[in-house]
Amino acid sequence: MKSIWQQILRYLYIGKKDPDAPKTRYVYMMHGMNRISIILFLVALIIMLIRLLR
């Protein structure tokens, strides 16, 4: 069973890729959109934390 943290690390190019994963154009685009979503979420958390500490 895959861990959600392993999948996030793969999206951000930190973890090693799954050799059994399908390599289609649609999967590549889906991973790209997920990567953008994770980055925007982290940026929003940082902004909220900065506003909270002020």
Biopython code that builds the backbone (N, CA, C, O; Angstrom):
import numpy as np
from Bio.PDB.StructureBuilder import StructureBuilder

atoms = [
    (1, "MET", "N", (0.846, -1.187, 0.000)),
    (1, "MET", "CA", (0.000, 0.000, 0.000)),
    (1, "MET", "C", (0.888, 1.245, 0.000)),
    (1, "MET", "O", (1.848, 1.337, 0.765)),
    (2, "LYS", "N", (0.558, 2.184, -0.853)),
    (2, "LYS", "CA", (1.362, 3.399, -0.982)),
    (2, "LYS", "C", (0.984, 4.395, 0.106)),
    (2, "LYS", "O", (-0.177, 4.512, 0.499)),
    (3, "SER", "N", (1.971, 5.089, 0.565)),
    (3, "SER", "CA", (1.751, 6.121, 1.559)),
    (3, "SER", "C", (1.475, 7.445, 0.853)),
    (3, "SER", "O", (2.034, 7.715, -0.209)),
    (4, "ILE", "N", (0.623, 8.257, 1.437)),
    (4, "ILE", "CA", (0.324, 9.569, 0.858)),
    (4, "ILE", "C", (1.575, 10.438, 0.842)),
    (4, "ILE", "O", (1.756, 11.248, -0.067)),
    (5, "TRP", "N", (2.436, 10.276, 1.836)),
    (5, "TRP", "CA", (3.662, 11.079, 1.892)),
    (5, "TRP", "C", (4.629, 10.682, 0.785)),
    (5, "TRP", "O", (5.313, 11.538, 0.224)),
    (6, "GLN", "N", (4.692, 9.395, 0.466)),
    (6, "GLN", "CA", (5.546, 8.955, -0.636)),
    (6, "GLN", "C", (5.059, 9.538, -1.959)),
    (6, "GLN", "O", (5.862, 9.936, -2.804)),
    (7, "GLN", "N", (3.754, 9.586, -2.132)),
    (7, "GLN", "CA", (3.196, 10.140, -3.360)),
    (7, "GLN", "C", (3.483, 11.635, -3.468)),
    (7, "GLN", "O", (3.819, 12.118, -4.549)),
    (8, "ILE", "N", (3.358, 12.365, -2.380)),
    (8, "ILE", "CA", (3.662, 13.802, -2.384)),
    (8, "ILE", "C", (5.131, 14.036, -2.709)),
    (8, "ILE", "O", (5.460, 14.937, -3.480)),
    (9, "LEU", "N", (6.009, 13.237, -2.132)),
    (9, "LEU", "CA", (7.434, 13.386, -2.428)),
    (9, "LEU", "C", (7.724, 13.099, -3.897)),
    (9, "LEU", "O", (8.590, 13.740, -4.493)),
    (10, "ARG", "N", (7.018, 12.154, -4.478)),
    (10, "ARG", "CA", (7.201, 11.871, -5.912)),
    (10, "ARG", "C", (6.720, 13.036, -6.758)),
    (10, "ARG", "O", (7.356, 13.375, -7.756)),
    (11, "TYR", "N", (5.600, 13.661, -6.374)),
    (11, "TYR", "CA", (5.092, 14.809, -7.127)),
    (11, "TYR", "C", (6.099, 15.951, -7.113)),
    (11, "TYR", "O", (6.256, 16.664, -8.104)),
    (12, "LEU", "N", (6.773, 16.118, -5.994)),
    (12, "LEU", "CA", (7.723, 17.234, -5.854)),
    (12, "LEU", "C", (9.137, 16.852, -6.277)),
    (12, "LEU", "O", (10.075, 17.614, -6.041)),
    (13, "TYR", "N", (9.305, 15.699, -6.889)),
    (13, "TYR", "CA", (10.604, 15.202, -7.374)),
    (13, "TYR", "C", (11.594, 14.939, -6.248)),
    (13, "TYR", "O", (12.801, 14.957, -6.487)),
    (14, "ILE", "N", (11.126, 14.698, -5.037)),
    (14, "ILE", "CA", (12.026, 14.408, -3.916)),
    (14, "ILE", "C", (12.186, 12.900, -3.748)),
    (14, "ILE", "O", (13.290, 12.417, -3.498)),
    (15, "GLY", "N", (11.111, 12.171, -3.881)),
    (15, "GLY", "CA", (11.158, 10.716, -3.735)),
    (15, "GLY", "C", (11.434, 10.041, -5.061)),
    (15, "GLY", "O", (11.279, 10.646, -6.121)),
    (16, "LYS", "N", (11.848, 8.772, -4.997)),
    (16, "LYS", "CA", (12.122, 8.040, -6.239)),
    (16, "LYS", "C", (10.819, 7.652, -6.917)),
    (16, "LYS", "O", (9.804, 7.435, -6.254)),
    (17, "LYS", "N", (10.853, 7.565, -8.243)),
    (17, "LYS", "CA", (9.660, 7.263, -9.014)),
    (17, "LYS", "C", (9.316, 5.783, -8.932)),
    (17, "LYS", "O", (10.187, 4.932, -8.752)),
    (18, "ASP", "N", (8.030, 5.498, -9.069)),
    (18, "ASP", "CA", (7.540, 4.123, -9.086)),
    (18, "ASP", "C", (7.772, 3.540, -10.482)),
    (18, "ASP", "O", (7.212, 4.049, -11.452)),
    (19, "PRO", "N", (8.578, 2.491, -10.606)),
    (19, "PRO", "CA", (8.860, 1.939, -11.938)),
    (19, "PRO", "C", (7.648, 1.275, -12.593)),
    (19, "PRO", "O", (7.632, 1.103, -13.811)),
    (20, "ASP", "N", (6.639, 0.902, -11.813)),
    (20, "ASP", "CA", (5.452, 0.240, -12.359)),
    (20, "ASP", "C", (4.347, 1.223, -12.747)),
    (20, "ASP", "O", (3.304, 0.813, -13.256)),
    (21, "ALA", "N", (4.571, 2.527, -12.508)),
    (21, "ALA", "CA", (3.543, 3.522, -12.806)),
    (21, "ALA", "C", (3.392, 3.685, -14.319)),
    (21, "ALA", "O", (4.380, 3.653, -15.052)),
    (22, "PRO", "N", (2.149, 3.859, -14.783)),
    (22, "PRO", "CA", (1.955, 4.065, -16.225)),
    (22, "PRO", "C", (2.561, 5.394, -16.673)),
    (22, "PRO", "O", (2.574, 6.366, -15.918)),
    (23, "LYS", "N", (3.058, 5.425, -17.900)),
    (23, "LYS", "CA", (3.736, 6.627, -18.394)),
    (23, "LYS", "C", (2.993, 7.189, -19.590)),
    (23, "LYS", "O", (3.525, 7.226, -20.700)),
    (24, "THR", "N", (1.767, 7.623, -19.365)),
    (24, "THR", "CA", (0.990, 8.227, -20.436)),
    (24, "THR", "C", (0.993, 9.736, -20.282)),
    (24, "THR", "O", (1.379, 10.279, -19.247)),
    (25, "ARG", "N", (0.556, 10.391, -21.333)),
    (25, "ARG", "CA", (0.515, 11.856, -21.314)),
    (25, "ARG", "C", (-0.445, 12.359, -20.234)),
    (25, "ARG", "O", (-0.170, 13.360, -19.573)),
    (26, "TYR", "N", (-1.561, 11.671, -20.060)),
    (26, "TYR", "CA", (-2.568, 12.108, -19.107)),
    (26, "TYR", "C", (-2.077, 11.974, -17.667)),
    (26, "TYR", "O", (-2.363, 12.829, -16.829)),
    (27, "VAL", "N", (-1.348, 10.917, -17.384)),
    (27, "VAL", "CA", (-0.789, 10.752, -16.044)),
    (27, "VAL", "C", (0.241, 11.847, -15.777)),
    (27, "VAL", "O", (0.293, 12.404, -14.681)),
    (28, "TYR", "N", (1.059, 12.150, -16.786)),
    (28, "TYR", "CA", (2.058, 13.212, -16.648)),
    (28, "TYR", "C", (1.380, 14.555, -16.360)),
    (28, "TYR", "O", (1.830, 15.301, -15.491)),
    (29, "MET", "N", (0.294, 14.865, -17.088)),
    (29, "MET", "CA", (-0.421, 16.124, -16.863)),
    (29, "MET", "C", (-1.084, 16.140, -15.489)),
    (29, "MET", "O", (-1.103, 17.176, -14.824)),
    (30, "MET", "N", (-1.627, 15.001, -15.058)),
    (30, "MET", "CA", (-2.261, 14.932, -13.748)),
    (30, "MET", "C", (-1.236, 15.194, -12.640)),
    (30, "MET", "O", (-1.516, 15.917, -11.684)),
    (31, "HIS", "N", (-0.045, 14.598, -12.780)),
    (31, "HIS", "CA", (0.992, 14.830, -11.778)),
    (31, "HIS", "C", (1.424, 16.290, -11.776)),
    (31, "HIS", "O", (1.721, 16.842, -10.717)),
    (32, "GLY", "N", (1.462, 16.909, -12.917)),
    (32, "GLY", "CA", (1.806, 18.326, -13.001)),
    (32, "GLY", "C", (0.788, 19.197, -12.283)),
    (32, "GLY", "O", (1.161, 20.118, -11.556)),
    (33, "MET", "N", (-0.494, 18.913, -12.481)),
    (33, "MET", "CA", (-1.539, 19.686, -11.797)),
    (33, "MET", "C", (-1.494, 19.451, -10.295)),
    (33, "MET", "O", (-1.675, 20.384, -9.514)),
    (34, "ASN", "N", (-1.253, 18.209, -9.888)),
    (34, "ASN", "CA", (-1.146, 17.922, -8.461)),
    (34, "ASN", "C", (0.047, 18.652, -7.849)),
    (34, "ASN", "O", (-0.035, 19.157, -6.730)),
    (35, "ARG", "N", (1.158, 18.705, -8.588)),
    (35, "ARG", "CA", (2.354, 19.400, -8.110)),
    (35, "ARG", "C", (2.056, 20.889, -7.895)),
    (35, "ARG", "O", (2.452, 21.462, -6.880)),
    (36, "ILE", "N", (1.362, 21.509, -8.847)),
    (36, "ILE", "CA", (0.997, 22.922, -8.717)),
    (36, "ILE", "C", (0.081, 23.121, -7.514)),
    (36, "ILE", "O", (0.256, 24.082, -6.765)),
    (37, "SER", "N", (-0.887, 22.237, -7.315)),
    (37, "SER", "CA", (-1.815, 22.347, -6.185)),
    (37, "SER", "C", (-1.088, 22.246, -4.847)),
    (37, "SER", "O", (-1.378, 23.005, -3.922)),
    (38, "ILE", "N", (-0.157, 21.324, -4.743)),
    (38, "ILE", "CA", (0.589, 21.153, -3.491)),
    (38, "ILE", "C", (1.431, 22.392, -3.206)),
    (38, "ILE", "O", (1.482, 22.861, -2.068)),
    (39, "ILE", "N", (2.088, 22.921, -4.226)),
    (39, "ILE", "CA", (2.931, 24.109, -4.039)),
    (39, "ILE", "C", (2.079, 25.304, -3.619)),
    (39, "ILE", "O", (2.457, 26.036, -2.705)),
    (40, "LEU", "N", (0.931, 25.512, -4.275)),
    (40, "LEU", "CA", (0.052, 26.620, -3.890)),
    (40, "LEU", "C", (-0.489, 26.448, -2.476)),
    (40, "LEU", "O", (-0.618, 27.426, -1.739)),
    (41, "PHE", "N", (-0.805, 25.219, -2.093)),
    (41, "PHE", "CA", (-1.280, 24.961, -0.744)),
    (41, "PHE", "C", (-0.198, 25.308, 0.285)),
    (41, "PHE", "O", (-0.489, 25.931, 1.306)),
    (42, "LEU", "N", (1.040, 24.908, 0.017)),
    (42, "LEU", "CA", (2.134, 25.225, 0.938)),
    (42, "LEU", "C", (2.386, 26.730, 1.026)),
    (42, "LEU", "O", (2.670, 27.250, 2.105)),
    (43, "VAL", "N", (2.284, 27.428, -0.103)),
    (43, "VAL", "CA", (2.447, 28.886, -0.094)),
    (43, "VAL", "C", (1.340, 29.529, 0.743)),
    (43, "VAL", "O", (1.608, 30.437, 1.529)),
    (44, "ALA", "N", (0.099, 29.064, 0.579)),
    (44, "ALA", "CA", (-1.015, 29.612, 1.356)),
    (44, "ALA", "C", (-0.824, 29.355, 2.851)),
    (44, "ALA", "O", (-1.125, 30.224, 3.669)),
    (45, "LEU", "N", (-0.321, 28.160, 3.219)),
    (45, "LEU", "CA", (-0.065, 27.889, 4.635)),
    (45, "LEU", "C", (1.001, 28.818, 5.200)),
    (45, "LEU", "O", (0.877, 29.290, 6.330)),
    (46, "ILE", "N", (2.037, 29.082, 4.431)),
    (46, "ILE", "CA", (3.096, 29.976, 4.885)),
    (46, "ILE", "C", (2.557, 31.388, 5.061)),
    (46, "ILE", "O", (2.874, 32.053, 6.048)),
    (47, "ILE", "N", (1.743, 31.856, 4.112)),
    (47, "ILE", "CA", (1.152, 33.200, 4.223)),
    (47, "ILE", "C", (0.247, 33.287, 5.440)),
    (47, "ILE", "O", (0.290, 34.278, 6.169)),
    (48, "MET", "N", (-0.574, 32.265, 5.674)),
    (48, "MET", "CA", (-1.457, 32.268, 6.847)),
    (48, "MET", "C", (-0.650, 32.270, 8.141)),
    (48, "MET", "O", (-1.014, 32.949, 9.101)),
    (49, "LEU", "N", (0.441, 31.516, 8.168)),
    (49, "LEU", "CA", (1.277, 31.470, 9.355)),
    (49, "LEU", "C", (1.932, 32.820, 9.627)),
    (49, "LEU", "O", (2.014, 33.252, 10.777)),
    (50, "ILE", "N", (2.393, 33.479, 8.581)),
    (50, "ILE", "CA", (3.006, 34.810, 8.741)),
    (50, "ILE", "C", (1.974, 35.802, 9.262)),
    (50, "ILE", "O", (2.274, 36.585, 10.163)),
    (51, "ARG", "N", (0.759, 35.780, 8.707)),
    (51, "ARG", "CA", (-0.290, 36.692, 9.176)),
    (51, "ARG", "C", (-0.695, 36.392, 10.614)),
    (51, "ARG", "O", (-1.020, 37.305, 11.373)),
    (52, "LEU", "N", (-0.677, 35.138, 10.984)),
    (52, "LEU", "CA", (-1.044, 34.763, 12.344)),
    (52, "LEU", "C", (-0.010, 35.277, 13.349)),
    (52, "LEU", "O", (-0.365, 35.702, 14.449)),
    (53, "LEU", "N", (1.252, 35.235, 12.972)),
    (53, "LEU", "CA", (2.324, 35.633, 13.879)),
    (53, "LEU", "C", (2.490, 37.142, 13.991)),
    (53, "LEU", "O", (3.152, 37.619, 14.913)),
    (54, "ARG", "N", (1.908, 37.897, 13.079)),
    (54, "ARG", "CA", (2.021, 39.362, 13.159)),
    (54, "ARG", "C", (1.082, 39.944, 14.167)),
    (54, "ARG", "O", (1.054, 41.161, 14.354)),
]
sb = StructureBuilder()
sb.init_structure("model")
sb.init_model(0)
sb.init_chain("A")
sb.init_seg("    ")
for serial, (resi, resn, name, xyz) in enumerate(atoms, 1):
    if name == "N":
        sb.init_residue(resn, " ", resi, " ")
    sb.init_atom(name, np.array(xyz, "f"), 0.0, 1.0, " ", f" {name:<3s}", serial, name[0])
structure = sb.get_structure()
